[in-house]
Each structure stands twice: as C-alpha cells, then as structure tokens.
Amino acid sequence: MSIYVGNLSYEVTQEDLTSVFAEHGSVKRVQLPTDRETGRPRGFAFVEMGTEAEETAAIEALDGAEWMGRDLKVNKAKPKEDRGGSFGGGDRRGNSGGGGGYSRGRY
C-alpha cells in the first residue's frame, strides 16, 4: 500500500519527502509526479513505507501538519480508477456529449 501526500509546495523534492517520512519509519519509495509540459511537480506525491504500522504512524503525524508553508493532506492512497477506453467519451459526470448545435425555432 502507499500513502498519498497532497497540497505540497511546488519546490519540494524527493529527498525532502524522504527525510520527512523517514522520521516515522523506513521509506521504500517516493514518487513525485511532474507536469509533462513544464516538468514542475504537480503538488502531490506517493510514499511507500516499510510496514503498514509505519504508514499509519506517518499518516497520523503528518496529515494536517504545516510543512513548507502548506497544510499537508496525507492519507492511504486509493487504487487508480479504470478510466475505460470508449469512443465518444463524454465528461466526468457521465454525459455522453453530442448535440452542440441549436434547434431551429418556428418563426
């Protein structure tokens, strides 16, 4: 399992995160996603700890804590949702799109 860390400063590095989480146990891995176009961190990360007890300790200690001028959001990461691969798509609310024109009224 991994930990989601949100509301991060854009200045944060993997080393910064490793040192903060190491205070609560062994850090196995830190993932700091970056924006494809700018290369800048996206403001969140995923951290894997050595044991579930260490993850729980880190979450309890760091959720809501102020770090680098931001209030951290730290919780268990949820599995990535399958977005599907259908054609036509629609939007997040389940709307199927289509339409787009206007109706001709009777004049």
C-alpha positions as CSV (number, residue, x, y, z in Angstrom):
1,M,0.0,0.0,0.0
2,S,1.1,3.5,-0.4
3,I,0.4,6.9,1.1
4,Y,-1.0,9.9,-0.9
5,V,0.6,13.2,0.1
6,G,-1.3,16.3,-1.2
7,N,-1.1,20.1,-1.1
8,L,2.7,20.0,-1.5
9,S,4.8,23.0,-2.3
10,Y,6.0,23.1,-5.9
11,E,9.5,23.4,-4.5
12,V,9.5,20.0,-2.8
13,T,12.0,17.3,-3.9
14,Q,12.0,13.5,-3.4
15,E,14.8,14.0,-0.9
16,D,12.7,16.4,1.1
17,L,9.8,13.9,1.3
18,T,12.1,11.0,2.1
19,S,13.7,12.9,5.1
20,V,10.3,13.9,6.5
21,F,8.8,10.4,6.2
22,A,11.9,8.7,7.4
23,E,11.2,10.2,10.8
24,H,8.3,7.8,11.0
25,G,9.9,4.6,9.6
26,S,11.7,3.2,6.6
27,V,10.9,4.8,3.3
28,K,10.9,2.3,0.4
29,R,9.9,4.6,-2.4
30,V,8.8,8.2,-3.2
31,Q,7.0,9.1,-6.4
32,L,6.7,12.8,-7.2
33,P,4.7,13.2,-10.4
34,T,5.7,16.1,-12.6
35,D,3.8,18.1,-15.3
36,R,4.6,16.8,-18.8
37,E,4.8,20.2,-20.3
38,T,6.6,22.2,-17.6
39,G,8.5,19.5,-15.7
40,R,7.3,21.1,-12.5
41,P,6.0,18.9,-9.6
42,R,2.2,18.6,-9.7
43,G,1.7,19.3,-5.9
44,F,1.2,15.7,-4.8
45,A,3.3,12.6,-4.2
46,F,3.1,8.9,-3.2
47,V,5.2,7.4,-0.5
48,E,5.7,3.7,0.3
49,M,6.9,2.8,3.8
50,G,8.4,-0.4,5.1
51,T,5.4,-1.6,7.1
52,E,1.8,-0.8,7.5
53,A,2.4,0.4,11.1
54,E,5.0,2.9,9.8
55,E,2.4,4.1,7.2
56,T,-0.2,4.6,9.9
57,A,2.3,6.5,12.1
58,A,3.3,8.8,9.2
59,I,-0.3,9.5,8.3
60,E,-1.3,10.3,11.9
61,A,1.7,12.5,12.4
62,L,1.7,14.4,9.1
63,D,-2.0,14.8,8.0
64,G,-2.9,18.4,8.5
65,A,0.7,19.3,9.5
66,E,2.2,22.5,8.1
67,W,5.3,21.9,6.0
68,M,7.0,24.4,3.6
69,G,4.1,26.8,4.2
70,R,1.4,24.4,3.3
71,D,-1.0,22.2,5.3
72,L,-0.4,18.7,4.1
73,K,-3.1,16.2,3.2
74,V,-1.8,12.7,4.0
75,N,-3.9,9.5,3.7
76,K,-3.8,6.0,2.3
77,A,-3.7,6.1,-1.5
78,K,-6.7,4.8,-3.3
79,P,-6.3,2.4,-6.2
80,K,-6.2,4.2,-9.6
81,E,-9.7,4.1,-11.2
82,D,-10.0,2.5,-14.7
83,R,-11.0,5.3,-16.9
84,G,-12.1,3.0,-19.7
85,G,-11.3,3.4,-23.4
86,S,-14.6,4.0,-25.0
87,F,-15.1,6.2,-28.1
88,G,-17.0,9.4,-27.8
89,G,-16.4,9.6,-24.1
90,G,-18.5,12.4,-22.7
91,D,-17.4,14.0,-19.4
92,R,-16.8,13.1,-15.8
93,R,-20.5,13.4,-14.9
94,G,-21.4,10.7,-17.3
95,N,-22.8,13.0,-20.0
96,S,-22.4,11.5,-23.4
97,G,-21.7,14.7,-25.3
98,G,-23.3,15.1,-28.7
99,G,-25.6,17.8,-29.7
100,G,-23.7,21.0,-29.8
101,G,-26.0,22.8,-32.2
102,Y,-29.1,24.8,-31.7
103,S,-32.6,24.0,-32.6
104,R,-34.5,25.9,-35.2
105,G,-37.4,27.6,-33.7
106,R,-40.6,28.2,-35.6
107,Y,-40.9,31.7,-36.6
